[in-house]
Amino acid sequence: MITWQDLTLDEQKDALARPAIANRADLTSKVADIIQLVKDKGDEALLELTAKFDGLTLDSVALPQEQADAIIATLGAEQKAAIELAYGQIKRFHEAQVQPNVKVETSPGVVCELITQAISSVGLYIPGGSAPLPSTVLMLGVPAQIAGCKRTVLCTPPDTSANNKGGVTAEILYAAKLCGINEIYRTGGAQAVAAMAYGTNSIAAVDKIFGPGNSFVTEAKQLVAQDPAGAAIDMPAGPSEVLVLADANANSAFVAADLLSQAEHGPDSQVILVSDSQILIEKTKQDIESQLTLLPRAEIAKKALANSRFILASSLENAVQISNQYAPEHLIVQFDNARDWLGKLDNAASVFLGAYTPESAGDYASGTNHVLPTYGYSKVLSSLNLADFTRKFTVQEITPSGLQAIGPAIMTLAAAEGLDAHRNAVGLRLDALTAKLDTLNDSPVSDSNLSGTKK
């Protein structure tokens, strides 16, 4: 346990440090090599890397529709119902985020618009391996569907289980079906990111790539985003993390369960408990030990707990300050009257208020999105939302009289900046309007005849 008020400023900073990515330079080099291999050899590289990393020999990276249908048919009614419920919840929340276009006449004859348009093609990376994530299909596929993206590509590592070898898990496929996704490719890791960014014979390149992944996937996303010939990405997302704020009245079993729910994601996850109660902290530690014995992924969780912190704050206000400094991906507030503290929580990607709001709800079926900025990026970045699947552009249309009204100011500003071509682009038009007025011989003036049509 760490007593916050006993630490120096440097020690406090160290206490909130994320697990460092070991051998980062080596990781970058390896990922860059994989990306280049895919750029050079396309599908051949994807199949070679699938054989190397997944131990599977595939004829093609695309999942045949007949195989997808056969796999979905094996899914039980209970699993389908759960996916459908989550789909409905997520869809309702994201549909509420649809924004109308904006059209404003900023002054007479000057009309400005802000128009929202779906990104044409998007690529969704869905982790597989030890924990396939159909929930991530919904978190990415639903907003892509609502936004109206013309093309949605899904890449995920092939299933290596004995009963579905070389396919894709039924839960992922059913979630994709609900989202209207029919381009599904069996490839994972950095090679999948490279394929979506640059294209192969089978996979046409996309405009933007979404989704979480391991260190190789995260590194690949950042590398292709830095390349003008690559693709945009949703956000930099590192290992999963949670910070729990708990007062003396919090249920320690609930707190322990929330910490473990993040710890089981992977050995590089980080979990932090901040409380003003030493008794609560000690009880939570005991509950973690007892709950660990029941978890199939206990060994993974134990490794993540090595990066955990149990911090004793001097007060609840101090606990909130610590959370704001850390800027967690997930923030759980188990205070009495938790909502009363919401206005003081400055930096968190997703907030869970009250004892009966587990982080698991946000991961699956409350309706919010679980693709979130980590590593402190929540100070400046938003959780994934519908807007990420769209682009906004402006339109302006000016009548002759509108230009006469604002043109002189434009010319003055252009001259102040020494941009004479900008000034001339307006001046020539104003001169033409003046000349046209002179030829009208006192005819009634309107925007239509100023444009060249007499009434």
PyMOL commands that set and color helices and strands:
alter all, ss='L'
color gray80, all
select helices_A, chain A and resi 4-6+9-15+24-41+43-54+65-72+77-95+134-147+162-164+170-178+189-198+215-226+252-263+278-292+298-305+316-326+338-344+359-364+377-379+386-389+400-416+420-439+447-450
alter helices_A, ss='H'
color red, helices_A
select strands_A, chain A and resi 2-3+102-107+110-118+121-125+151-156+183-186+208-210+232-233+241-246+270-275+309-312+330-334+350-353+390-398
alter strands_A, ss='S'
color yellow, strands_A
deselect
rebuild
show_as cartoon
